[in-house]
Amino acid sequence: MVALGLLPSLVITTTGRRSGKPRSNPLLYVPDGDAYVVIGSNWGQAHQPSWALNLLATPSAEVDIKGRRIPVRADPADGAERDRLWQLLVTEWPAYQTYVQRSGGRDIRIFRLVPAARPPAAPQPPNDPTDDEHRG
């Protein structure tokens, strides 16, 4: 469904916790204000997906949504916040309930991806009127 564009999807690029290399994965997401909520369901497998472990090691990542690249910070959800986000996720994709059963009861991680402030652009030097390239 994600690949067909029938559900909201993004591609997250994390930093490999062992390799240090960029790793990209398509994920379903649910918007939450200006943030994006994703879940490490791994289709109900008994182990966490690598991208979730990568985010725990290095919370800075990038998402690509419809060709727009956005730097984000991954905040793991817990407690009441996790419960609230879980409800958003299962409303969008009810099969997540089944994944909990399939996973053998493992803690399925939920992350809130918050857009990170981009560093300011480097100042551009003023045009030099004596520069031949800029003469008319």
N, C-alpha and C positions, 0 to 999 in steps of 0.2 A: 504494500500500500504506500509506503514511504517512497519507494523507487518510482511508483507510478504518479506521484504528485497528488495523491488523494488525501494525504494527511500532511500537516505542517512539518517540514523537514529542514534540517541544516546539515552542514558538514563541519564537524569539529576537528581542529588540528591541535593536538597536544604535543608535548615534548616527551619522547620515550624516556621512562625513568631509568633504564639501564643503558640505552644506546645514546640518548641525548639528541636523537634525530626526530624530525617532525613526523607525526603519525596522524593520518586523517581517517575519519569514520563518519558515515551518514547516520543520522539519528532523527527520531521523531522528537519534536519539542512542543511545549505548550507555552504560549506567552503569559507572562506574569508582570504586568506593568511594563517597564522598559527592559525587563530581564527575560531569559529563556530558561525554561525548566526541562531538564533531561533526566533520564533514569537509566541506571546501569543494570537493566533486567537481564541482558545477555540471553534473551529468549527462554529464561527460566533455568539456565544451566546452573550447576552447583558452584561455579567459580565466578568471581567478579570479572567483567570485561577489562581488557588491558587499558582502554582509554580512561576508565574510571580510576584505576590504580595510578595511571599517569597524572591525572588531575590531583589526586591526593598528594603526590610527590611534588608537583609543580602546578599550582592553581592558575597560572597565566596560560591562556590559550587563545585561539582565534576561531570564530565561526564564519561560515559562508552561507548566507541566506539569499537565494536568488541572485547570486553574483556579487552581492555586497559583503565585503570582508569587514568583520567587526572584532577588535580585540576585546577579550572578556576576562573576568576573574571568576573562578569557580568557587562558590560557597557551598560546602556540603550542608544539607538540611538535616535537622534533628528535632526531636520533641514536637511541640505543637506546630511549628513551621513545616516539618516533614509531613505531619498529618494533613495539613491544609494543601500542600503541594501534591500529595498522593491523591487526594480527591480530584484535583484538576487533571492529573494524569489519567486516572481510570475513567473519568468522564470522556476524555478524548479517545482512549484505547482500553476498553474494558478487559481485554485479554491479560493485562498486567496482573489481575487477580489470580489468574491461572498460573502465571509465571512464578508467583510466590510459592504456590503449592509444589510446582515442578522443581523449584530450586532447593527443596529440602529444608526450607526455613531460613536460608541465609539472609543476612541483612542486605536488602537490595538498596544500593546507594541512590540518592536523589541529589542532584546539584541544581543550584540556581546560578545561571551564568549571567553575571552583571557586566554590562558594557564598561570597559576600562577607559579612563581618560587617555587620549593619545598625547604623547609628548609634543610640546610646541614645535612647529617647523623652525628650522634654522633660519635666521634672518638672511635676507638676500642683500648682497652688496648693492649700493646705489649705482645707477648707470654713470659711467665715466664719460663726460662729453668729449674727451680727447680720444676716446676709443674709436678706431676707424670703423668697426663693425656697426656702430650706432650712428654714424654720420649719414645724413640724407643726401 
